Amino acid sequence: TTRFTPAMGVAATGDKRNAFMMGKVTAIEAKALGVHQIYAPVLDVNNNPENPVINVRSFSGDPEMVADYGTAFMQGVL
């Protein structure tokens, strides 16, 4: 399976197409493996940069940016 940069790195590119492609590749690989449900993306907002649990798995500390990149990812899955 493909290894991706964490969500924060994807958002740091400033290009939502990268989140879209991450979703698309995830869906293609899941289908090839017979997986029918994808529990992604993580839509946590990194409102505390010191929190080691959320950290880079979040697209951003900005809720709107998280929503935009999360939507792009989900559109890629479809």
N, CA, C, O and CB atoms as a CASP TS submission, in Angstrom:
PFRMAT TS
TARGET T0000
AUTHOR 0000-0000-0000
METHOD Language model
MODEL 1
PARENT N/A
ATOM      1  N   THR     1       0.833  -1.185   0.000  1.00  0.00           N
ATOM      2  CA  THR     1       0.000   0.000   0.000  1.00  0.00           C
ATOM      3  C   THR     1       0.876   1.247   0.000  1.00  0.00           C
ATOM      4  O   THR     1       2.033   1.220   0.419  1.00  0.00           O
ATOM      5  CB  THR     1      -0.947  -0.001   1.210  1.00  0.00           C
ATOM      6  N   THR     2       0.301   2.319  -0.473  1.00  0.00           N
ATOM      7  CA  THR     2       1.022   3.582  -0.578  1.00  0.00           C
ATOM      8  C   THR     2       1.129   4.253   0.785  1.00  0.00           C
ATOM      9  O   THR     2       0.166   4.285   1.550  1.00  0.00           O
ATOM     10  CB  THR     2       0.329   4.517  -1.576  1.00  0.00           C
ATOM     11  N   ARG     3       2.301   4.782   1.076  1.00  0.00           N
ATOM     12  CA  ARG     3       2.498   5.554   2.309  1.00  0.00           C
ATOM     13  C   ARG     3       2.384   7.028   1.954  1.00  0.00           C
ATOM     14  O   ARG     3       3.021   7.504   1.015  1.00  0.00           O
ATOM     15  CB  ARG     3       3.890   5.238   2.981  1.00  0.00           C
ATOM     16  N   PHE     4       1.566   7.742   2.714  1.00  0.00           N
ATOM     17  CA  PHE     4       1.355   9.167   2.483  1.00  0.00           C
ATOM     18  C   PHE     4       1.983   9.986   3.591  1.00  0.00           C
ATOM     19  O   PHE     4       2.181   9.510   4.709  1.00  0.00           O
ATOM     20  CB  PHE     4      -0.136   9.481   2.376  1.00  0.00           C
ATOM     21  N   THR     5       2.293  11.227   3.255  1.00  0.00           N
ATOM     22  CA  THR     5       2.706  12.171   4.283  1.00  0.00           C
ATOM     23  C   THR     5       1.507  12.411   5.202  1.00  0.00           C
ATOM     24  O   THR     5       0.370  12.274   4.752  1.00  0.00           O
ATOM     25  CB  THR     5       3.227  13.517   3.653  1.00  0.00           C
ATOM     26  N   PRO     6       1.717  12.759   6.460  1.00  0.00           N
ATOM     27  CA  PRO     6       0.577  13.048   7.337  1.00  0.00           C
ATOM     28  C   PRO     6      -0.288  14.186   6.779  1.00  0.00           C
ATOM     29  O   PRO     6       0.167  14.982   5.958  1.00  0.00           O
ATOM     30  CB  PRO     6       1.073  13.410   8.748  1.00  0.00           C
ATOM     31  N   ALA     7      -1.521  14.243   7.233  1.00  0.00           N
ATOM     32  CA  ALA     7      -2.492  15.220   6.722  1.00  0.00           C
ATOM     33  C   ALA     7      -1.972  16.653   6.788  1.00  0.00           C
ATOM     34  O   ALA     7      -2.200  17.430   5.860  1.00  0.00           O
ATOM     35  CB  ALA     7      -3.789  15.118   7.502  1.00  0.00           C
ATOM     36  N   MET     8      -1.286  17.016   7.856  1.00  0.00           N
ATOM     37  CA  MET     8      -0.782  18.380   7.973  1.00  0.00           C
ATOM     38  C   MET     8       0.208  18.701   6.854  1.00  0.00           C
ATOM     39  O   MET     8       0.243  19.828   6.359  1.00  0.00           O
ATOM     40  CB  MET     8      -0.121  18.585   9.336  1.00  0.00           C
ATOM     41  N   GLY     9       1.001  17.725   6.462  1.00  0.00           N
ATOM     42  CA  GLY     9       1.928  17.915   5.352  1.00  0.00           C
ATOM     43  C   GLY     9       1.198  18.099   4.034  1.00  0.00           C
ATOM     44  O   GLY     9       1.624  18.886   3.188  1.00  0.00           O
ATOM     45  N   VAL    10       0.107  17.380   3.859  1.00  0.00           N
ATOM     46  CA  VAL    10      -0.699  17.521   2.641  1.00  0.00           C
ATOM     47  C   VAL    10      -1.287  18.925   2.577  1.00  0.00           C
ATOM     48  O   VAL    10      -1.238  19.569   1.529  1.00  0.00           O
ATOM     49  CB  VAL    10      -1.830  16.455   2.596  1.00  0.00           C
ATOM     50  N   ALA    11      -1.840  19.404   3.683  1.00  0.00           N
ATOM     51  CA  ALA    11      -2.422  20.746   3.714  1.00  0.00           C
ATOM     52  C   ALA    11      -1.354  21.823   3.548  1.00  0.00           C
ATOM     53  O   ALA    11      -1.632  22.891   3.004  1.00  0.00           O
ATOM     54  CB  ALA    11      -3.181  20.963   5.021  1.00  0.00           C
ATOM     55  N   ALA    12      -0.146  21.553   4.009  1.00  0.00           N
ATOM     56  CA  ALA    12       0.940  22.531   3.893  1.00  0.00           C
ATOM     57  C   ALA    12       1.318  22.800   2.441  1.00  0.00           C
ATOM     58  O   ALA    12       1.946  23.816   2.144  1.00  0.00           O
ATOM     59  CB  ALA    12       2.161  22.048   4.658  1.00  0.00           C
ATOM     60  N   THR    13       0.943  21.904   1.536  1.00  0.00           N
ATOM     61  CA  THR    13       1.228  22.144   0.114  1.00  0.00           C
ATOM     62  C   THR    13       0.366  23.267  -0.438  1.00  0.00           C
ATOM     63  O   THR    13       0.709  23.878  -1.450  1.00  0.00           O
ATOM     64  CB  THR    13       1.003  20.867  -0.702  1.00  0.00           C
ATOM     65  N   GLY    14      -0.764  23.544   0.230  1.00  0.00           N
ATOM     66  CA  GLY    14      -1.657  24.589  -0.245  1.00  0.00           C
ATOM     67  C   GLY    14      -2.491  24.179  -1.445  1.00  0.00           C
ATOM     68  O   GLY    14      -3.123  25.023  -2.081  1.00  0.00           O
ATOM     69  N   ASP    15      -2.497  22.895  -1.758  1.00  0.00           N
ATOM     70  CA  ASP    15      -3.203  22.398  -2.944  1.00  0.00           C
ATOM     71  C   ASP    15      -4.144  21.262  -2.547  1.00  0.00           C
ATOM     72  O   ASP    15      -3.702  20.155  -2.241  1.00  0.00           O
ATOM     73  CB  ASP    15      -2.196  21.915  -4.028  1.00  0.00           C
ATOM     74  N   LYS    16      -5.434  21.548  -2.555  1.00  0.00           N
ATOM     75  CA  LYS    16      -6.426  20.547  -2.145  1.00  0.00           C
ATOM     76  C   LYS    16      -6.459  19.343  -3.080  1.00  0.00           C
ATOM     77  O   LYS    16      -6.980  18.289  -2.717  1.00  0.00           O
ATOM     78  CB  LYS    16      -7.806  21.178  -2.082  1.00  0.00           C
ATOM     79  N   ARG    17      -5.909  19.495  -4.275  1.00  0.00           N
ATOM     80  CA  ARG    17      -5.853  18.347  -5.193  1.00  0.00           C
ATOM     81  C   ARG    17      -5.015  17.217  -4.604  1.00  0.00           C
ATOM     82  O   ARG    17      -5.245  16.048  -4.914  1.00  0.00           O
ATOM     83  CB  ARG    17      -5.276  18.773  -6.558  1.00  0.00           C
ATOM     84  N   ASN    18      -4.058  17.552  -3.768  1.00  0.00           N
ATOM     85  CA  ASN    18      -3.251  16.506  -3.126  1.00  0.00           C
ATOM     86  C   ASN    18      -4.096  15.678  -2.162  1.00  0.00           C
ATOM     87  O   ASN    18      -3.925  14.463  -2.074  1.00  0.00           O
ATOM     88  CB  ASN    18      -2.059  17.129  -2.378  1.00  0.00           C
ATOM     89  N   ALA    19      -5.004  16.328  -1.443  1.00  0.00           N
ATOM     90  CA  ALA    19      -5.916  15.595  -0.555  1.00  0.00           C
ATOM     91  C   ALA    19      -6.870  14.745  -1.388  1.00  0.00           C
ATOM     92  O   ALA    19      -7.174  13.609  -1.024  1.00  0.00           O
ATOM     93  CB  ALA    19      -6.713  16.575   0.355  1.00  0.00           C
ATOM     94  N   PHE    20      -7.340  15.294  -2.500  1.00  0.00           N
ATOM     95  CA  PHE    20      -8.218  14.545  -3.406  1.00  0.00           C
ATOM     96  C   PHE    20      -7.515  13.276  -3.891  1.00  0.00           C
ATOM     97  O   PHE    20      -8.092  12.189  -3.852  1.00  0.00           O
ATOM     98  CB  PHE    20      -8.639  15.424  -4.614  1.00  0.00           C
ATOM     99  N   MET    21      -6.276  13.416  -4.345  1.00  0.00           N
ATOM    100  CA  MET    21      -5.531  12.262  -4.863  1.00  0.00           C
ATOM    101  C   MET    21      -5.233  11.253  -3.759  1.00  0.00           C
ATOM    102  O   MET    21      -5.227  10.047  -4.007  1.00  0.00           O
ATOM    103  CB  MET    21      -4.220  12.722  -5.516  1.00  0.00           C
ATOM    104  N   MET    22      -4.989  11.732  -2.552  1.00  0.00           N
ATOM    105  CA  MET    22      -4.761  10.823  -1.433  1.00  0.00           C
ATOM    106  C   MET    22      -6.021   9.988  -1.194  1.00  0.00           C
ATOM    107  O   MET    22      -5.930   8.785  -0.948  1.00  0.00           O
ATOM    108  CB  MET    22      -4.368  11.612  -0.149  1.00  0.00           C
ATOM    109  N   GLY    23      -7.182  10.616  -1.264  1.00  0.00           N
ATOM    110  CA  GLY    23      -8.435   9.883  -1.123  1.00  0.00           C
ATOM    111  C   GLY    23      -8.653   8.900  -2.254  1.00  0.00           C
ATOM    112  O   GLY    23      -9.104   7.776  -2.035  1.00  0.00           O
ATOM    113  N   LYS    24      -8.332   9.324  -3.461  1.00  0.00           N
ATOM    114  CA  LYS    24      -8.523   8.459  -4.632  1.00  0.00           C
ATOM    115  C   LYS    24      -7.644   7.214  -4.552  1.00  0.00           C
ATOM    116  O   LYS    24      -8.118   6.098  -4.769  1.00  0.00           O
ATOM    117  CB  LYS    24      -8.216   9.231  -5.922  1.00  0.00           C
ATOM    118  N   VAL    25      -6.375   7.406  -4.241  1.00  0.00           N
ATOM    119  CA  VAL    25      -5.452   6.271  -4.136  1.00  0.00           C
ATOM    120  C   VAL    25      -5.872   5.351  -2.986  1.00  0.00           C
ATOM    121  O   VAL    25      -5.811   4.128  -3.113  1.00  0.00           O
ATOM    122  CB  VAL    25      -3.996   6.768  -3.926  1.00  0.00           C
ATOM    123  N   THR    26      -6.294   5.937  -1.875  1.00  0.00           N
ATOM    124  CA  THR    26      -6.764   5.137  -0.741  1.00  0.00           C
ATOM    125  C   THR    26      -7.931   4.254  -1.157  1.00  0.00           C
ATOM    126  O   THR    26      -7.973   3.073  -0.814  1.00  0.00           O
ATOM    127  CB  THR    26      -7.177   6.045   0.431  1.00  0.00           C
ATOM    128  N   ALA    27      -8.885   4.826  -1.899  1.00  0.00           N
ATOM    129  CA  ALA    27     -10.060   4.063  -2.344  1.00  0.00           C
ATOM    130  C   ALA    27      -9.683   2.963  -3.330  1.00  0.00           C
ATOM    131  O   ALA    27     -10.198   1.849  -3.241  1.00  0.00           O
ATOM    132  CB  ALA    27     -11.085   4.996  -2.984  1.00  0.00           C
ATOM    133  N   ILE    28      -8.800   3.263  -4.256  1.00  0.00           N
ATOM    134  CA  ILE    28      -8.372   2.267  -5.251  1.00  0.00           C
ATOM    135  C   ILE    28      -7.696   1.089  -4.558  1.00  0.00           C
ATOM    136  O   ILE    28      -7.980  -0.069  -4.865  1.00  0.00           O
ATOM    137  CB  ILE    28      -7.409   2.903  -6.289  1.00  0.00           C
ATOM    138  N   GLU    29      -6.801   1.392  -3.624  1.00  0.00           N
ATOM    139  CA  GLU    29      -6.083   0.325  -2.934  1.00  0.00           C
ATOM    140  C   GLU    29      -7.004  -0.464  -2.004  1.00  0.00           C
ATOM    141  O   GLU    29      -6.869  -1.681  -1.881  1.00  0.00           O
ATOM    142  CB  GLU    29      -4.916   0.905  -2.141  1.00  0.00           C
ATOM    143  N   ALA    30      -7.933   0.222  -1.354  1.00  0.00           N
ATOM    144  CA  ALA    30      -8.882  -0.482  -0.483  1.00  0.00           C
ATOM    145  C   ALA    30      -9.732  -1.446  -1.305  1.00  0.00           C
ATOM    146  O   ALA    30      -9.945  -2.590  -0.906  1.00  0.00           O
ATOM    147  CB  ALA    30      -9.789   0.525   0.272  1.00  0.00           C
ATOM    148  N   LYS    31     -10.209  -0.983  -2.441  1.00  0.00           N
ATOM    149  CA  LYS    31     -11.030  -1.841  -3.309  1.00  0.00           C
ATOM    150  C   LYS    31     -10.235  -3.063  -3.768  1.00  0.00           C
ATOM    151  O   LYS    31     -10.757  -4.178  -3.785  1.00  0.00           O
ATOM    152  CB  LYS    31     -11.537  -1.047  -4.535  1.00  0.00           C
ATOM    153  N   ALA    32      -8.979  -2.849  -4.137  1.00  0.00           N
ATOM    154  CA  ALA    32      -8.134  -3.956  -4.597  1.00  0.00           C
ATOM    155  C   ALA    32      -7.925  -5.001  -3.502  1.00  0.00           C
ATOM    156  O   ALA    32      -7.722  -6.180  -3.790  1.00  0.00           O
ATOM    157  CB  ALA    32      -6.781  -3.425  -5.071  1.00  0.00           C
ATOM    158  N   LEU    33      -7.975  -4.559  -2.254  1.00  0.00           N
ATOM    159  CA  LEU    33      -7.792  -5.470  -1.123  1.00  0.00           C
ATOM    160  C   LEU    33      -9.109  -6.049  -0.611  1.00  0.00           C
ATOM    161  O   LEU    33      -9.116  -6.851   0.322  1.00  0.00           O
ATOM    162  CB  LEU    33      -7.085  -4.753   0.003  1.00  0.00           C
ATOM    163  N   GLY    34     -10.220  -5.643  -1.220  1.00  0.00           N
ATOM    164  CA  GLY    34     -11.523  -6.137  -0.795  1.00  0.00           C
ATOM    165  C   GLY    34     -12.091  -5.409   0.409  1.00  0.00           C
ATOM    166  O   GLY    34     -13.006  -5.907   1.064  1.00  0.00           O
ATOM    167  N   VAL    35     -11.556  -4.232   0.703  1.00  0.00           N
ATOM    168  CA  VAL    35     -12.042  -3.426   1.822  1.00  0.00           C
ATOM    169  C   VAL    35     -13.190  -2.555   1.319  1.00  0.00           C
ATOM    170  O   VAL    35     -13.061  -1.887   0.293  1.00  0.00           O
ATOM    171  CB  VAL    35     -10.893  -2.547   2.437  1.00  0.00           C
ATOM    172  N   HIS    36     -14.312  -2.562   2.039  1.00  0.00           N
ATOM    173  CA  HIS    36     -15.502  -1.850   1.583  1.00  0.00           C
ATOM    174  C   HIS    36     -15.825  -0.602   2.395  1.00  0.00           C
ATOM    175  O   HIS    36     -16.763   0.119   2.055  1.00  0.00           O
ATOM    176  CB  HIS    36     -16.670  -2.769   1.616  1.00  0.00           C
ATOM    177  N   GLN    37     -15.079  -0.331   3.450  1.00  0.00           N
ATOM    178  CA  GLN    37     -15.294   0.866   4.258  1.00  0.00           C
ATOM    179  C   GLN    37     -13.950   1.518   4.542  1.00  0.00           C
ATOM    180  O   GLN    37     -12.967   0.844   4.851  1.00  0.00           O
ATOM    181  CB  GLN    37     -16.033   0.525   5.582  1.00  0.00           C
ATOM    182  N   ILE    38     -13.924   2.836   4.434  1.00  0.00           N
ATOM    183  CA  ILE    38     -12.707   3.596   4.722  1.00  0.00           C
ATOM    184  C   ILE    38     -13.029   4.564   5.857  1.00  0.00           C
ATOM    185  O   ILE    38     -13.917   5.407   5.730  1.00  0.00           O
ATOM    186  CB  ILE    38     -12.182   4.363   3.443  1.00  0.00           C
ATOM    187  N   TYR    39     -12.314   4.440   6.948  1.00  0.00           N
ATOM    188  CA  TYR    39     -12.526   5.325   8.091  1.00  0.00           C
ATOM    189  C   TYR    39     -11.522   6.478   8.041  1.00  0.00           C
ATOM    190  O   TYR    39     -10.702   6.650   8.942  1.00  0.00           O
ATOM    191  CB  TYR    39     -12.395   4.542   9.428  1.00  0.00           C
ATOM    192  N   ALA    40     -11.606   7.237   6.995  1.00  0.00           N
ATOM    193  CA  ALA    40     -10.699   8.356   6.787  1.00  0.00           C
ATOM    194  C   ALA    40     -11.443   9.403   5.977  1.00  0.00           C
ATOM    195  O   ALA    40     -12.397   9.068   5.274  1.00  0.00           O
ATOM    196  CB  ALA    40      -9.380   7.908   6.068  1.00  0.00           C
ATOM    197  N   PRO    41     -11.045  10.624   6.055  1.00  0.00           N
ATOM    198  CA  PRO    41      -9.883  11.150   6.762  1.00  0.00           C
ATOM    199  C   PRO    41     -10.216  11.486   8.219  1.00  0.00           C
ATOM    200  O   PRO    41     -11.380  11.515   8.620  1.00  0.00           O
ATOM    201  CB  PRO    41      -9.352  12.392   6.046  1.00  0.00           C
ATOM    202  N   VAL    42      -9.183  11.733   8.979  1.00  0.00           N
ATOM    203  CA  VAL    42      -9.358  12.243  10.338  1.00  0.00           C
ATOM    204  C   VAL    42      -9.692  13.728  10.208  1.00  0.00           C
ATOM    205  O   VAL    42      -8.979  14.468   9.531  1.00  0.00           O
ATOM    206  CB  VAL    42      -8.063  12.007  11.233  1.00  0.00           C
ATOM    207  N   LEU    43     -10.761  14.161  10.847  1.00  0.00           N
ATOM    208  CA  LEU    43     -11.164  15.568  10.751  1.00  0.00           C
ATOM    209  C   LEU    43     -10.978  16.309  12.069  1.00  0.00           C
ATOM    210  O   LEU    43     -11.690  17.271  12.355  1.00  0.00           O
ATOM    211  CB  LEU    43     -12.615  15.668  10.309  1.00  0.00           C
ATOM    212  N   ASP    44     -10.020  15.857  12.866  1.00  0.00           N
ATOM    213  CA  ASP    44      -9.690  16.575  14.098  1.00  0.00           C
ATOM    214  C   ASP    44      -9.102  17.935  13.747  1.00  0.00           C
ATOM    215  O   ASP    44      -8.397  18.081  12.748  1.00  0.00           O
ATOM    216  CB  ASP    44      -8.696  15.757  14.972  1.00  0.00           C
ATOM    217  N   VAL    45      -9.397  18.919  14.571  1.00  0.00           N
ATOM    218  CA  VAL    45      -8.798  20.247  14.431  1.00  0.00           C
ATOM    219  C   VAL    45      -7.659  20.327  15.435  1.00  0.00           C
ATOM    220  O   VAL    45      -7.852  20.068  16.623  1.00  0.00           O
ATOM    221  CB  VAL    45      -9.857  21.400  14.662  1.00  0.00           C
ATOM    222  N   ASN    46      -6.496  20.680  14.967  1.00  0.00           N
ATOM    223  CA  ASN    46      -5.316  20.748  15.833  1.00  0.00           C
ATOM    224  C   ASN    46      -5.342  22.062  16.617  1.00  0.00           C
ATOM    225  O   ASN    46      -4.567  22.976  16.335  1.00  0.00           O
ATOM    226  CB  ASN    46      -4.000  20.628  14.998  1.00  0.00           C
ATOM    227  N   ASN    47      -6.233  22.146  17.595  1.00  0.00           N
ATOM    228  CA  ASN    47      -6.376  23.382  18.365  1.00  0.00           C
ATOM    229  C   ASN    47      -5.392  23.474  19.530  1.00  0.00           C
ATOM    230  O   ASN    47      -5.371  24.475  20.246  1.00  0.00           O
ATOM    231  CB  ASN    47      -7.788  23.496  18.889  1.00  0.00           C
ATOM    232  N   ASN    48      -4.591  22.449  19.718  1.00  0.00           N
ATOM    233  CA  ASN    48      -3.552  22.458  20.745  1.00  0.00           C
ATOM    234  C   ASN    48      -2.304  21.804  20.159  1.00  0.00           C
ATOM    235  O   ASN    48      -2.177  20.581  20.199  1.00  0.00           O
ATOM    236  CB  ASN    48      -4.024  21.716  22.048  1.00  0.00           C
ATOM    237  N   PRO    49      -1.381  22.601  19.615  1.00  0.00           N
ATOM    238  CA  PRO    49      -0.185  22.048  18.973  1.00  0.00           C
ATOM    239  C   PRO    49       0.667  21.164  19.881  1.00  0.00           C
ATOM    240  O   PRO    49       1.498  20.398  19.394  1.00  0.00           O
ATOM    241  CB  PRO    49       0.657  23.164  18.458  1.00  0.00           C
ATOM    242  N   GLU    50       0.469  21.264  21.194  1.00  0.00           N
ATOM    243  CA  GLU    50       1.231  20.441  22.136  1.00  0.00           C
ATOM    244  C   GLU    50       0.628  19.051  22.316  1.00  0.00           C
ATOM    245  O   GLU    50       1.235  18.189  22.951  1.00  0.00           O
ATOM    246  CB  GLU    50       1.313  21.136  23.480  1.00  0.00           C
ATOM    247  N   ASN    51      -0.563  18.828  21.761  1.00  0.00           N
ATOM    248  CA  ASN    51      -1.244  17.538  21.900  1.00  0.00           C
ATOM    249  C   ASN    51      -0.586  16.514  20.979  1.00  0.00           C
ATOM    250  O   ASN    51      -0.698  16.626  19.758  1.00  0.00           O
ATOM    251  CB  ASN    51      -2.762  17.671  21.575  1.00  0.00           C
ATOM    252  N   PRO    52       0.094  15.524  21.539  1.00  0.00           N
ATOM    253  CA  PRO    52       0.793  14.554  20.697  1.00  0.00           C
ATOM    254  C   PRO    52      -0.147  13.575  19.993  1.00  0.00           C
ATOM    255  O   PRO    52       0.275  12.875  19.072  1.00  0.00           O
ATOM    256  CB  PRO    52       1.780  13.784  21.529  1.00  0.00           C
ATOM    257  N   VAL    53      -1.408  13.515  20.410  1.00  0.00           N
ATOM    258  CA  VAL    53      -2.348  12.574  19.803  1.00  0.00           C
ATOM    259  C   VAL    53      -2.838  13.096  18.458  1.00  0.00           C
ATOM    260  O   VAL    53      -2.830  12.362  17.470  1.00  0.00           O
ATOM    261  CB  VAL    53      -3.539  12.321  20.741  1.00  0.00           C
ATOM    262  N   ILE    54      -3.260  14.344  18.412  1.00  0.00           N
ATOM    263  CA  ILE    54      -3.788  14.907  17.158  1.00  0.00           C
ATOM    264  C   ILE    54      -2.636  15.335  16.253  1.00  0.00           C
ATOM    265  O   ILE    54      -2.491  14.806  15.151  1.00  0.00           O
ATOM    266  CB  ILE    54      -4.727  16.115  17.446  1.00  0.00           C
ATOM    267  N   ASN    55      -1.844  16.252  16.686  1.00  0.00           N
ATOM    268  CA  ASN    55      -0.645  16.725  16.003  1.00  0.00           C
ATOM    269  C   ASN    55      -0.766  16.706  14.486  1.00  0.00           C
ATOM    270  O   ASN    55      -1.683  17.326  13.948  1.00  0.00           O
ATOM    271  CB  ASN    55       0.528  15.897  16.415  1.00  0.00           C
ATOM    272  N   VAL    56       0.127  16.015  13.773  1.00  0.00           N
ATOM    273  CA  VAL    56       0.179  16.085  12.310  1.00  0.00           C
ATOM    274  C   VAL    56      -0.871  15.235  11.607  1.00  0.00           C
ATOM    275  O   VAL    56      -0.964  15.280  10.381  1.00  0.00           O
ATOM    276  CB  VAL    56       1.530  15.669  11.841  1.00  0.00           C
ATOM    277  N   ARG    57      -1.670  14.454  12.350  1.00  0.00           N
ATOM    278  CA  ARG    57      -2.732  13.699  11.677  1.00  0.00           C
ATOM    279  C   ARG    57      -3.883  14.620  11.289  1.00  0.00           C
ATOM    280  O   ARG    57      -4.755  14.237  10.510  1.00  0.00           O
ATOM    281  CB  ARG    57      -3.246  12.559  12.580  1.00  0.00           C
ATOM    282  N   SER    58      -3.885  15.851  11.841  1.00  0.00           N
ATOM    283  CA  SER    58      -4.886  16.853  11.495  1.00  0.00           C
ATOM    284  C   SER    58      -4.400  17.648  10.286  1.00  0.00           C
ATOM    285  O   SER    58      -3.201  17.877  10.126  1.00  0.00           O
ATOM    286  CB  SER    58      -5.172  17.796  12.700  1.00  0.00           C
ATOM    287  N   PHE    59      -5.334  18.063   9.441  1.00  0.00           N
ATOM    288  CA  PHE    59      -4.955  18.907   8.310  1.00  0.00           C
ATOM    289  C   PHE    59      -4.500  20.286   8.774  1.00  0.00           C
ATOM    290  O   PHE    59      -3.660  20.909   8.125  1.00  0.00           O
ATOM    291  CB  PHE    59      -6.122  19.043   7.335  1.00  0.00           C
ATOM    292  N   SER    60      -5.049  20.772   9.899  1.00  0.00           N
ATOM    293  CA  SER    60      -4.747  22.141  10.310  1.00  0.00           C
ATOM    294  C   SER    60      -5.335  22.437  11.685  1.00  0.00           C
ATOM    295  O   SER    60      -6.074  21.632  12.252  1.00  0.00           O
ATOM    296  CB  SER    60      -5.282  23.142   9.280  1.00  0.00           C
ATOM    297  N   GLY    61      -4.992  23.596  12.198  1.00  0.00           N
ATOM    298  CA  GLY    61      -5.619  24.119  13.395  1.00  0.00           C
ATOM    299  C   GLY    61      -6.816  24.994  13.054  1.00  0.00           C
ATOM    300  O   GLY    61      -7.533  25.452  13.943  1.00  0.00           O
ATOM    301  N   ASP    62      -7.025  25.224  11.769  1.00  0.00           N
ATOM    302  CA  ASP    62      -8.133  26.044  11.285  1.00  0.00           C
ATOM    303  C   ASP    62      -9.292  25.140  10.858  1.00  0.00           C
ATOM    304  O   ASP    62      -9.145  24.353   9.923  1.00  0.00           O
ATOM    305  CB  ASP    62      -7.676  26.948  10.104  1.00  0.00           C
ATOM    306  N   PRO    63     -10.440  25.242  11.529  1.00  0.00           N
ATOM    307  CA  PRO    63     -11.565  24.348  11.209  1.00  0.00           C
ATOM    308  C   PRO    63     -11.998  24.402   9.744  1.00  0.00           C
ATOM    309  O   PRO    63     -12.351  23.376   9.162  1.00  0.00           O
ATOM    310  CB  PRO    63     -12.744  24.690  12.079  1.00  0.00           C
ATOM    311  N   GLU    64     -11.970  25.592   9.149  1.00  0.00           N
ATOM    312  CA  GLU    64     -12.379  25.715   7.748  1.00  0.00           C
ATOM    313  C   GLU    64     -11.412  24.974   6.823  1.00  0.00           C
ATOM    314  O   GLU    64     -11.834  24.326   5.865  1.00  0.00           O
ATOM    315  CB  GLU    64     -12.461  27.196   7.345  1.00  0.00           C
ATOM    316  N   MET    65     -10.135  25.072   7.114  1.00  0.00           N
ATOM    317  CA  MET    65      -9.134  24.372   6.304  1.00  0.00           C
ATOM    318  C   MET    65      -9.279  22.856   6.461  1.00  0.00           C
ATOM    319  O   MET    65      -9.158  22.112   5.488  1.00  0.00           O
ATOM    320  CB  MET    65      -7.707  24.817   6.702  1.00  0.00           C
ATOM    321  N   VAL    66      -9.535  22.409   7.677  1.00  0.00           N
ATOM    322  CA  VAL    66      -9.764  20.978   7.915  1.00  0.00           C
ATOM    323  C   VAL    66     -10.964  20.508   7.096  1.00  0.00           C
ATOM    324  O   VAL    66     -10.920  19.447   6.473  1.00  0.00           O
ATOM    325  CB  VAL    66      -9.994  20.694   9.430  1.00  0.00           C
ATOM    326  N   ALA    67     -12.032  21.300   7.100  1.00  0.00           N
ATOM    327  CA  ALA    67     -13.234  20.940   6.335  1.00  0.00           C
ATOM    328  C   ALA    67     -12.947  20.902   4.838  1.00  0.00           C
ATOM    329  O   ALA    67     -13.396  19.990   4.144  1.00  0.00           O
ATOM    330  CB  ALA    67     -14.371  21.932   6.623  1.00  0.00           C
ATOM    331  N   ASP    68     -12.207  21.880   4.338  1.00  0.00           N
ATOM    332  CA  ASP    68     -11.899  21.937   2.903  1.00  0.00           C
ATOM    333  C   ASP    68     -11.056  20.744   2.450  1.00  0.00           C
ATOM    334  O   ASP    68     -11.356  20.113   1.436  1.00  0.00           O
ATOM    335  CB  ASP    68     -11.168  23.239   2.574  1.00  0.00           C
ATOM    336  N   TYR    69     -10.010  20.445   3.202  1.00  0.00           N
ATOM    337  CA  TYR    69      -9.133  19.336   2.815  1.00  0.00           C
ATOM    338  C   TYR    69      -9.799  17.983   3.063  1.00  0.00           C
ATOM    339  O   TYR    69      -9.599  17.035   2.304  1.00  0.00           O
ATOM    340  CB  TYR    69      -7.810  19.414   3.582  1.00  0.00           C
ATOM    341  N   GLY    70     -10.587  17.904   4.127  1.00  0.00           N
ATOM    342  CA  GLY    70     -11.335  16.672   4.384  1.00  0.00           C
ATOM    343  C   GLY    70     -12.348  16.399   3.289  1.00  0.00           C
ATOM    344  O   GLY    70     -12.520  15.255   2.867  1.00  0.00           O
ATOM    345  N   THR    71     -13.021  17.449   2.826  1.00  0.00           N
ATOM    346  CA  THR    71     -13.983  17.305   1.729  1.00  0.00           C
ATOM    347  C   THR    71     -13.282  16.857   0.459  1.00  0.00           C
ATOM    348  O   THR    71     -13.776  15.980  -0.249  1.00  0.00           O
ATOM    349  CB  THR    71     -14.728  18.626   1.483  1.00  0.00           C
ATOM    350  N   ALA    72     -12.135  17.453   0.168  1.00  0.00           N
ATOM    351  CA  ALA    72     -11.383  17.061  -1.029  1.00  0.00           C
ATOM    352  C   ALA    72     -10.992  15.587  -0.959  1.00  0.00           C
ATOM    353  O   ALA    72     -11.100  14.867  -1.952  1.00  0.00           O
ATOM    354  CB  ALA    72     -10.124  17.940  -1.190  1.00  0.00           C
ATOM    355  N   PHE    73     -10.539  15.139   0.208  1.00  0.00           N
ATOM    356  CA  PHE    73     -10.180  13.733   0.387  1.00  0.00           C
ATOM    357  C   PHE    73     -11.390  12.845   0.112  1.00  0.00           C
ATOM    358  O   PHE    73     -11.297  11.865  -0.627  1.00  0.00           O
ATOM    359  CB  PHE    73      -9.639  13.483   1.814  1.00  0.00           C
ATOM    360  N   MET    74     -12.527  13.198   0.716  1.00  0.00           N
ATOM    361  CA  MET    74     -13.736  12.377   0.551  1.00  0.00           C
ATOM    362  C   MET    74     -14.223  12.359  -0.894  1.00  0.00           C
ATOM    363  O   MET    74     -14.729  11.340  -1.365  1.00  0.00           O
ATOM    364  CB  MET    74     -14.849  12.893   1.460  1.00  0.00           C
ATOM    365  N   GLN    75     -14.075  13.472  -1.596  1.00  0.00           N
ATOM    366  CA  GLN    75     -14.445  13.492  -3.013  1.00  0.00           C
ATOM    367  C   GLN    75     -13.549  12.557  -3.813  1.00  0.00           C
ATOM    368  O   GLN    75     -13.997  11.928  -4.771  1.00  0.00           O
ATOM    369  CB  GLN    75     -14.358  14.922  -3.576  1.00  0.00           C
ATOM    370  N   GLY    76     -12.286  12.467  -3.419  1.00  0.00           N
ATOM    371  CA  GLY    76     -11.379  11.528  -4.074  1.00  0.00           C
ATOM    372  C   GLY    76     -11.777  10.086  -3.837  1.00  0.00           C
ATOM    373  O   GLY    76     -11.611   9.240  -4.716  1.00  0.00           O
ATOM    374  N   VAL    77     -12.296   9.803  -2.667  1.00  0.00           N
ATOM    375  CA  VAL    77     -12.745   8.444  -2.352  1.00  0.00           C
ATOM    376  C   VAL    77     -13.928   8.054  -3.232  1.00  0.00           C
ATOM    377  O   VAL    77     -14.044   6.902  -3.650  1.00  0.00           O
ATOM    378  CB  VAL    77     -13.130   8.330  -0.861  1.00  0.00           C
ATOM    379  N   LEU    78     -14.806   9.019  -3.512  1.00  0.00           N
ATOM    380  CA  LEU    78     -15.990   8.728  -4.320  1.00  0.00           C
ATOM    381  C   LEU    78     -15.603   8.477  -5.751  1.00  0.00           C
ATOM    382  O   LEU    78     -16.468   8.214  -6.587  1.00  0.00           O
ATOM    383  CB  LEU    78     -16.995   9.867  -4.245  1.00  0.00           C
TER
END
